[in-house]
Every structure is written in C-alpha cells, then in structure tokens.
Amino acid sequence: MNGIEMNELYELVSHCHEAEFEYDGTTYVLQPEVNEGNAYLVIWDCTPDAAKCIAKCEIAMNGDIPQDAIDAVLSEKCFDGKSFFEIQQDITVTVIH
C-alpha cells in the first residue's frame, strides 16, 4: 500500500476517519456512515455517475470501530473477486479525512 502503512490505516479508521484510495484507476472511500438509523463501515466505489457501496459491515453507533469490523470489510472480495488485503500492494491512499 502506498501513502500509509496498514497499521496506520487501522488506527485512523478505528477512530472513525475516512480514507480515500485509488486502485486500478478507480477512486474508493472507506468510511463509517449512518443509514436508516444503523451505523456501518463501508467501501464506496466512487465512479462518477455510477457510485455504489461495494462492502458493508454493521458497527455500533458510538465509540471506536472494532478491528473485527474493519477486517470484515477489508476481507470482502469486492475488487473483481479480490479483497482489499489481496490488492493492498496496488492501492494508493490519497486522502484521510
């Protein structure tokens, strides 16, 4: 992974920060969000005019995001049949919010 180390990503995401990253020419966002009264950790494909949620794990509304929830989202095979872990060497983290 370029731009940040994996342990730094875990630390930032666990404290509800968002991470924008690029993979294979597409921008994605890993972020917590609230939808219909429930909280989730999600990955969004930010393709213009075709944005969609590609991975999702329910989390608690308050407090830090647990490592198992981060692991669950990063383990989803949502990048052409591969997980974040499998493609991490080809990812560039561009922005942390």
C-alpha positions as CSV (number, residue, x, y, z in Angstrom):
1,M,0.0,0.0,0.0
2,N,1.3,3.4,-0.9
3,G,0.7,6.6,1.1
4,I,0.1,5.0,4.5
5,E,1.0,1.8,6.4
6,M,-1.7,-0.8,7.2
7,N,-1.4,-0.3,11.0
8,E,-1.9,3.5,10.5
9,L,-5.0,2.8,8.3
10,Y,-6.5,0.6,11.1
11,E,-5.8,3.2,13.7
12,L,-7.4,6.0,11.7
13,V,-10.4,4.0,10.6
14,S,-10.9,2.7,14.1
15,H,-11.4,6.3,15.2
16,C,-14.0,7.0,12.5
17,H,-11.7,8.7,10.0
18,E,-12.4,8.2,6.3
19,A,-9.8,7.0,3.8
20,E,-9.9,7.7,0.1
21,F,-7.8,5.4,-2.0
22,E,-7.1,4.5,-5.7
23,Y,-6.9,1.1,-7.2
24,D,-6.7,0.3,-10.9
25,G,-7.8,3.8,-12.0
26,T,-10.8,4.0,-9.7
27,T,-11.3,6.0,-6.5
28,Y,-12.8,4.4,-3.5
29,V,-13.7,5.6,0.0
30,L,-13.6,3.5,3.2
31,Q,-15.8,5.2,5.8
32,P,-18.3,4.9,8.6
33,E,-21.8,6.0,7.7
34,V,-25.3,6.0,9.2
35,N,-28.2,4.8,7.1
36,E,-31.8,4.4,8.3
37,G,-30.7,4.6,11.9
38,N,-28.0,2.0,11.7
39,A,-24.2,2.6,11.6
40,Y,-22.0,0.8,9.0
41,L,-18.4,0.7,7.9
42,V,-18.5,0.7,4.1
43,I,-16.4,0.9,1.0
44,W,-17.8,3.0,-1.8
45,D,-16.8,2.8,-5.5
46,C,-16.8,6.5,-6.4
47,T,-17.0,6.0,-10.2
48,P,-18.7,9.2,-11.5
49,D,-22.4,8.7,-12.3
50,A,-22.2,5.1,-11.0
51,A,-21.2,5.3,-7.4
52,K,-22.1,2.3,-5.3
53,C,-21.5,0.6,-2.0
54,I,-19.4,-2.5,-2.5
55,A,-18.7,-3.7,1.1
56,K,-20.6,-3.1,4.3
57,C,-20.4,-4.2,7.9
58,E,-22.7,-3.0,10.7
59,I,-21.0,-1.3,13.6
60,A,-22.0,0.3,16.9
61,M,-23.3,3.9,16.8
62,N,-20.9,5.1,19.5
63,G,-17.3,4.6,20.2
64,D,-14.4,3.2,18.2
65,I,-14.8,0.8,15.3
66,P,-13.5,-2.6,16.3
67,Q,-10.8,-4.4,14.4
68,D,-13.1,-7.3,13.5
69,A,-15.4,-4.9,11.7
70,I,-12.5,-3.4,9.8
71,D,-11.2,-6.9,9.0
72,A,-14.7,-7.9,7.8
73,V,-15.0,-5.0,5.3
74,L,-11.4,-5.4,4.1
75,S,-11.9,-9.1,3.6
76,E,-14.9,-8.7,1.3
77,K,-14.0,-9.8,-2.2
78,C,-15.4,-6.7,-3.8
79,F,-12.5,-5.7,-6.2
80,D,-13.0,-8.0,-9.1
81,G,-13.2,-11.0,-6.8
82,K,-10.3,-9.9,-4.6
83,S,-10.2,-8.4,-1.1
84,F,-8.5,-5.2,0.0
85,F,-5.9,-7.4,1.6
86,E,-5.2,-9.2,-1.7
87,I,-4.7,-6.0,-3.6
88,Q,-3.1,-3.8,-0.9
89,Q,0.2,-3.7,-2.7
90,D,-1.6,-1.9,-5.7
91,I,-3.5,0.6,-3.6
92,T,-2.6,4.2,-3.0
93,V,-4.2,6.0,-0.1
94,T,-4.7,9.6,-1.3
95,V,-6.7,11.4,1.4
96,I,-7.5,10.8,5.1
97,H,-10.5,12.8,6.5
